[in-house]
């Protein structure tokens, strides 16, 4: 993109109070930003009203500095950084289905066409060990089937979803897309700095926010509409009743995307958001294959049948004989006293066995002295 072209789009995007909807009216009326900015105030006022017309007549505060910062960001790695505009043929068509697509979209990483098959995977920042495991395993299975996983690079479920996608994707695939609420010269949250670098190497990071934008609270619920629109479906792994994940699910439904939810324990606050979605019509899923089948994506090859003598496990895996302690635990969080009552195993021996299972990754230790069996996804 040439400097003058970028300057026109950037000035339009940065004009105070001129949102994407009003900007699209201007684009429809006059054409590209250079033509819009060449109009007189009276002509602009007919399209967007007098206050916005007056605002458009002069560059926004800090405009030149923002333009230089954007050009410097692009020049630092032109093979892996790009600014897309509504007038660009590479602009993701999925975003054009929403009411207010960003005028400008910054992207970093593998500069490739938007994937044809994508699923958003979202959930709680304060996820349970089982939730993190589900997010990673579902995302890995989706990626193995050639599906790009979209999420928000937040702590908890988002991070696990990105990790799982990179676990399962082919080396040359766009494994995952992170849609963030800051400028792409910043990483938020800070603990995900290394994750951000790996996502850029294996996929893409997208933002509608200008270079230099800090992590402002209103930006994150707003970016959720892009996460919802980029996927053919949205999978909610864990969510409280008041959470950004439910906002993403609502936005997905509003733009005609499928919504999926993983059920959980009736005693877990992390499952209540998913259960609310299920009551509202979201589709219950127990495996990634449920998502693939519903979206009519090509399924991965089926696993070979289990040899004689092996029984199918609770999530489709196999086990010759299920551990009696794991069977007694079930899948809900449970305290040590309740587990002693169920099994009759003395406390010292039970604690030793739980430690063995924890080290093997089959049991997670939760706050409050509780334990939870780890199920495969």
C-alpha angles and dihedrals in degrees: 000000000000121000095249092049092049090047092055095050093043093051090051092048094048098047106119116254093003102123128186094269095055091042091055089053089055092047091050092049102043110011126232122017093260089060092045093052090049092061124102121248094255093056092047092048091058089060103038109006133262101285093055091042090056091048091053093055094074133040115263118256111279093013098136092048090049092050092051092047091052093048091049091050091052094045093052091070112002093172093060105028128070143161116218124195134194087261094055118104089218093058107122107263090209090068092054088069093069124082096242113030112179116265088221129028121192117205135183132184127032105019099215139132115283108273118260092217119045138148126196114226115194141158149130124342088213095052128172119242089254091051092052090049092049092049093050096045096043090048092047091052092048091050091049087058090054097260120139113227116222122199143142105256091238123143117275121018095009093056092046090050092054091047092050093049091054090048093056107032125099113255094251096044128101091248100185144356122215116201108199137192098224138063112283092247088070134061121214128215095032094219087066095061093108091042090053091055091051092047090052089052095048102029141345140296115210133191137168090202123099122253110280096029109145124218098280115180097234092055096068101059088044095054088054090080089064092049090051094047097047094060128067084221140011121226116201110201101179131351141162119229091260106045144124089242091067089050089054091048092050092049090048091054091047092056093047100260126138119255121212129184134190112224120228142180116315086226096056120092087205090066098050095085091052091048090051090053091049091053088051093054106274114147118255113230130188099178140020088251089066089060094045093049094047092051090044093236118158107270126230117252112286116251118254114267116267116264117254112280096035121105125214112254126230093269100037097278124118133244129173093217125358116237107255091223092053090048090052092049096056113189102292121094110267136188126233095249092053091048091051088051092051098046106026089223113146114252098247093050092042092052091049091051092047089053090053091051091046092053089048090054094243097110130038124209111227131197115277096040094288130136133208132196114239112232123199117243 
